[in-house]
Amino acid sequence: MYRQMVRIRTFEDNANQLYLSAKMPGLTHMYSGEEAVAVGICEALTDADRITSTHRGHGHCVAKGAEFKAMFCELLGKAEGYCRGKGGSMHIADQSHGNLGANAIVGGSMGIATGSALRAKLLGQDDVTVCFFGDGATAQGLMYEVMNMAALWKLPVIYACENNGYSEYTRTEEIAAGSITARAEAFGIEAHQVDGQDVLAVNALTQELVARARKGEGPFFLELMTYRYHGHHVGDINREYYRSKSEEKDWKENRDPIIRFRGFLVSEGIATEDEIEAMNAEIARDAAEAVAYAEKAPYPPAHEVDMHVFAD
Amino acid sequence: MREITLSQAVNEALREEMRRDPTVFVLGEDVAEAGTPFKVLSGLVEEFGTARVIDTPISEPGFVGMAVGAAMTGARPVVDLMFGDFIYLVMDQLCNQAAKQHYMSGGKLTVPMVLRTNLGATRRSAAQHSQSLQALVAHIPGLKVALPSSAYEAKGLMKTAIRDNNPVVIFEDKLMYQDKAPVPEEEYLIPFGQANVLRQGADITLIGTSSMVQVALKAAVLLEKDGIEAEVIDPRTIVPLDEARLLESVRKTSRAIVIDEGHQSYGVTAEIASRLNEKAFYHLDAPVLRMGAMDVPVPFSPALEDLTVPTPEAVAANARKLCAGELIHAA
């Protein structure tokens, strides 16, 4: 889990650099700070289990097993990207590991996740689907429609609300009335609030809920309290009008999921500082190689522009 | 050959496909015991149970979104959307999610779902239950659109839609559910993108969709009395569109009227007419004319509602003028 969290952080640092150096087209939304959520949850899933992701989706993609090269190629719009350069940062998908894709419509994937769970029940398959979404998406009506049906039909779906405190550029407390878990509880859905910076806590709870969902005890709802280190998107640099630098500093220094888990691994004697540094360096090398590869990789040929509108 | 209603034909199509493929299922409002308000799905729940004929809450975006997710992960849902007007409610799930998954994933994800719904005015249902929104859907790349014009067409197109690996929207005409037509007992499918020529003629081509095929056929009978031979063509699917067959006809007759029940402005008729003008210009003796519903919300009063849709008489009148060389301005 440590490795996966560092892989996400390293991926994001490289993606940020690509964007800032104008090598990366379009928009991107950084996941740094929220690693324990994606990793804690995805490590409790198999490749047969599905996830749906958000516009802030790189972390979920890495955590679900994607590799750097195809991801960086996708971010740069290259032919060897996971989506042959047609999805980009906001639509990255990796079906081979059960990732049904990032979704650039806030709350847009809630129907898809719940439908995936309906399919599992209908066809007698025992996989579980996790629907990742942010606190901002809890203002969308679709969520309440599908939670109603998921609860009525006991579907194997886990709604994972990443509450990073901000709905784009607005404090969540300004847009969300009442408590977020109470919204799920209104449908009779068991809801938990979890420290999203504690990968072990997230993983232990998810393992338990996934096992129960496989047995038909679902759906479940998780509110994961976390924080995004960057702005809403990479261009959101001057953000003091909606959140303070001291708040950011506090989360980064005192509640970072990677620093915290690293301390645990060392104090418990599971890994030494040297081993961890070696692992970090190896991941940094992998990422640098993947970026270099993606930068040189070819764009899709022009004839692909009207491919994949329809399936055969 | 036996004759059955359009409603029975759709029911048979679903029944046969559900027997053939255990991944096919139906969901929507009042689809199980009620069999939908139009009774199209009556009896399916008795054979397949509530696990495969699923009554949903009144949550159109929710259950259409769930169909997208089920389709992306290995099932073949047929969603029943009670009225075509409710398409406005599900635009994000249909147009942003279903239509784009295959393309955005570089061909890796597919969404083999069918959205069956309806179109058509003149049922005195007023403006929120009378619209014909096929142009709206056809505008979105990634969605196929089928417009059955009879019981025979409805069955064959539905079976093809269920087996298609793309999201398909089928609009049935509400007024035609009880219309009977010969339908073979043995299995058949109607391929998408192949227009059907219902009547041969040398003087003018009438291209009609859905119930406007019947309007075109009636107009052709009226024109026959004036010695005008109209060729009547049903495109069957507007996405994909059998452009080649339409062009072939227009090159022969030199004149055409396109008739569809959607609003005339920015509509299906405009698209087809424009393609014919672009690709058969030097074969034409007159501009291709389009006839759609008036650009007004559909009124309730029978006296007003009937004025809004193309009629055989209006089509025939325009055809006579075109054949006489008169210029007509589309409404």
Chai-1 contact restraints between the chains, C-beta under 6 A:
chainA,res_idxA,chainB,res_idxB,connection_type,confidence,min_distance_angstrom,max_distance_angstrom,comment,restraint_id
A,C83,B,S105,contact,1.0,0.0,6.0,A-B,restraint_1
A,C83,B,G106,contact,1.0,0.0,6.0,A-B,restraint_2
A,R84,B,G106,contact,1.0,0.0,6.0,A-B,restraint_3
A,K86,B,Y103,contact,1.0,0.0,6.0,A-B,restraint_4
A,K86,B,M104,contact,1.0,0.0,6.0,A-B,restraint_5
A,K86,B,G106,contact,1.0,0.0,6.0,A-B,restraint_6
A,G87,B,M104,contact,1.0,0.0,6.0,A-B,restraint_7
A,H91,B,M104,contact,1.0,0.0,6.0,A-B,restraint_8
A,A93,B,S105,contact,1.0,0.0,6.0,A-B,restraint_9
A,Q95,B,K108,contact,1.0,0.0,6.0,A-B,restraint_10
A,Q95,B,L109,contact,1.0,0.0,6.0,A-B,restraint_11
A,L100,B,M72,contact,1.0,0.0,6.0,A-B,restraint_12
A,I105,B,N96,contact,1.0,0.0,6.0,A-B,restraint_13
A,G111,B,G65,contact,1.0,0.0,6.0,A-B,restraint_14
A,G111,B,M66,contact,1.0,0.0,6.0,A-B,restraint_15
A,G111,B,Q93,contact,1.0,0.0,6.0,A-B,restraint_16
A,I112,B,V68,contact,1.0,0.0,6.0,A-B,restraint_17
A,I112,B,G69,contact,1.0,0.0,6.0,A-B,restraint_18
A,T114,B,M66,contact,1.0,0.0,6.0,A-B,restraint_19
A,G115,B,M66,contact,1.0,0.0,6.0,A-B,restraint_20
A,G115,B,A67,contact,1.0,0.0,6.0,A-B,restraint_21
A,G115,B,V68,contact,1.0,0.0,6.0,A-B,restraint_22
A,G115,B,G69,contact,1.0,0.0,6.0,A-B,restraint_23
A,G115,B,A70,contact,1.0,0.0,6.0,A-B,restraint_24
A,S116,B,G69,contact,1.0,0.0,6.0,A-B,restraint_25
A,S116,B,T73,contact,1.0,0.0,6.0,A-B,restraint_26
A,L118,B,M66,contact,1.0,0.0,6.0,A-B,restraint_27
A,L118,B,A70,contact,1.0,0.0,6.0,A-B,restraint_28
A,R119,B,A70,contact,1.0,0.0,6.0,A-B,restraint_29
A,R119,B,T73,contact,1.0,0.0,6.0,A-B,restraint_30
A,R119,B,G74,contact,1.0,0.0,6.0,A-B,restraint_31
A,R119,B,A75,contact,1.0,0.0,6.0,A-B,restraint_32
A,L122,B,F25,contact,1.0,0.0,6.0,A-B,restraint_33
A,L142,B,P61,contact,1.0,0.0,6.0,A-B,restraint_34
A,E145,B,S59,contact,1.0,0.0,6.0,A-B,restraint_35
A,E145,B,G62,contact,1.0,0.0,6.0,A-B,restraint_36
A,V146,B,G62,contact,1.0,0.0,6.0,A-B,restraint_37
A,N148,B,P57,contact,1.0,0.0,6.0,A-B,restraint_38
A,H308,B,H102,contact,1.0,0.0,6.0,A-B,restraint_39
A,H308,B,Y103,contact,1.0,0.0,6.0,A-B,restraint_40
A,H308,B,G107,contact,1.0,0.0,6.0,A-B,restraint_41
A,V309,B,Y103,contact,1.0,0.0,6.0,A-B,restraint_42
A,V309,B,P141,contact,1.0,0.0,6.0,A-B,restraint_43
A,V309,B,G142,contact,1.0,0.0,6.0,A-B,restraint_44
A,F310,B,N166,contact,1.0,0.0,6.0,A-B,restraint_45
A,A311,B,H102,contact,1.0,0.0,6.0,A-B,restraint_46
A,A311,B,T110,contact,1.0,0.0,6.0,A-B,restraint_47
A,A311,B,N165,contact,1.0,0.0,6.0,A-B,restraint_48
A,A311,B,N166,contact,1.0,0.0,6.0,A-B,restraint_49
